[in-house]
Amino acid sequence: MKKVYCTVLSLMIPFLGFTKSFEDHKTKADTLTTVAEVKEDEESKGAFAFSGYLDSYYSANFNKPLSRSNGGAAETARVFDTRSGQFSLGLVQTRVAYTNSKSEAVVDLTFGPNANMGNYGNEVFSTALAIKQAYFTYKFTDKFSMTAGQFGTHIGYEVIDAPANFNYSLSNQFNNGPFYHTGLKATYAFSDRASLMVGVVNNVDGIEDNNRKKGTISQLYLSPVENWNVYLNFINSNEANPIEETGKTPSASYTMFDLATSYQITEKFLLGLNASYGSQKGDFQGDEHANITDSWGGVAVYANTAITENFGLGARYEYFNNDSGVRGLRTAADLGTSVNSITLTGNINLADGHILVKPEFRMDVYPKVNGANALQQFEDSDGAWTKNSQTTFGLAFIYKF
């Protein structure tokens, strides 16, 4: 589900030669030892891979908001494609990986407006803002490996990489969930159809921990039948800032349960589902709440089909509820709310799949706020907050390599 696009640049293996007189005196054991040493040398050298993409988009908002923003009153209705009525740069990614038989190292850098928004937890560290992922993995055996560094979250169905998602605009579950973690995780593969990952991380969306507490993460992967993938995801962390006077971290919790699954029913038709439930108690990185447990959650259904070899069509329906107001999806009065979203996306492949053009229609409908002077979720052309729904049509242009 979390896809990686890599192009191997080169793999140079030296040719070993021997003089005839040396060959004449070699025994069979010598020959076998030499072959084993050559094979071991080839595996240890490994290979570099370089890949990446760049994307831009144009979004037309039917409300014609004066601010030319798709973000709504709380600026959280969209996560990345926030600008309307103009061509906008999305994200530029460069990914370098080195892999051999026992290990892998990945440096995944991103630049541009979407990179800044997706890596907001590192904004005070200058160059760290460009790091989307930087980790290495050591394979103790064919079944057991460990990874250390900063890596993308395991939570959710969609990822930050535009070429990997069928839809261009991202779901509210992606927007209101974690983006990345820094820490250590271990994965054990029971078989090709089942594996378990557990880990310890600093916190949610931060390269540096804000307290002495550590979060725990886990993912159980199952493939009940061929072409059916199921990911059961979990995270629990105390995100509270320490009390200034004592330095002690108050009791608090941030917990998420997440299900992401997809089934390739036929060669051309795929169904997907993402369901999540989160709860939060106490202080969340300085955003104080009452000492009660607030919750949020959502569900999204995906259906993608390949019409031709170079054109596909996909639909996503999502309901997301943040009535408690504990996550970012809020009203103009900074209160909790909920949303129903429908997205229809086309995928056009050009240049042997290197160029992706994605026309997309999306509609978001929020509950209407009652009252004579009530402010709705979205802005009209006069700059007044009179709209409780938003409809956009956009074109995304992606080049991957």
C-alpha positions, 0 to 999 in steps of 0.5 A: 500500500505504501508504494515506493518508486525506484529506478536503479541507476547502475550496478557495476560488478568487476570481472575476475580473471586468472592466468592459465598457470594459476588455474592449472594448480587450483583444486575444486575446494579452491574453486568453490571458495572463490565462487562463494567469495565473489558472490558475497562480494557482489551482495555486499556492494549493493546498489544505488537507486534514485527516484522522485517526482514533481507536481503542480496543480490548478484548482477552480473553486465554484464559490470563488472565495475572495481569499482564493483559498480552499482551506475554509474558515479554519484553513483545514478543509484541504491539506495540500491543494489549498490554493484556488484560481491560480497555478500552484506548485505542489511538491518536489521530491528526490529519493536516494536509496542504497540497498544490499543483501543485509541493509538499506539506507534511504534519504527522502527529501522534499521541497515546495509548499506541500513539503512545508505543510507536511513537515511542519513539526521540523520548521524550527530546524531549518535544513530538517524541514526538507527531510521527509524520511531519513532512515536505515534498515538492517536485516538480521534474517530474511524474516526479521529487520529493524529500522531507525530514523525518521520515517513516514507514518504507518497510519492511513490509506493514503500517503504524501507522495502524489504519484502513489495515490489515485486521488490527487486531493488528500482525505480528511483522515490523512489531514487529521492524522500523523504524517511521520515519526522518528524512532526505532521499529522492528518488523517480523514476517511470519510468512508472505501473508502476515507480518508484525511491526512494533516500534518506539517513537518520539512523538507525533510529527516531530523530529525532536521529542517535546517530553521524556515520554515515548510513543508506541506504534504497531502494524499487523499486516495480513493477506487473507487471500491473493490480492487482498491486503489488510493493515491494522495500525495503532499508535499511543503517545503522551504528547503533553508539554512538561509543566514549566515549574516542575519539569514533570510531564502531566498525564495525557494520551493520544491514541489511534486505531486505523484499518487500511485495506484494499482488494484487487477484485479484477486486473482492472478494478480495485476496492479500498477502505480506510476506517480510523478512530482516535481519542485524546485526553489532556494536553496535546503539545501545548493545546490544552483540553479538559481532563476528559477523553475527546474522540474523532474518526472517519471512514473512506471508501475507494473504487478505482477502475482502469478504462484503458491502458492509459486512462483510469477513473476513481471515486472516493467517499469519506465521512469524517467527524470531529464534533469534539473539536480536538483535531484541526477540522473546525468551524469559523468559531473554532468549534468542532464539526463534521464533513461528507466528501465526494471525490471523482478523479481521472488518471491519464498516463503519458510518456510511458507512465512518467507523466500523470495528468489528474482531472478531479472533481471534489465536493465537501459538505459541512453541517449548516451553522444556525443563527442570524449572524452565524459564520459558515465554513466557506467564503463567497466572492465578497469575502463573507462566510456564507457557504457550508459547502465547497465544490472544486474542479482541478487539474494536477500535473505530475512527473515521476522518474 
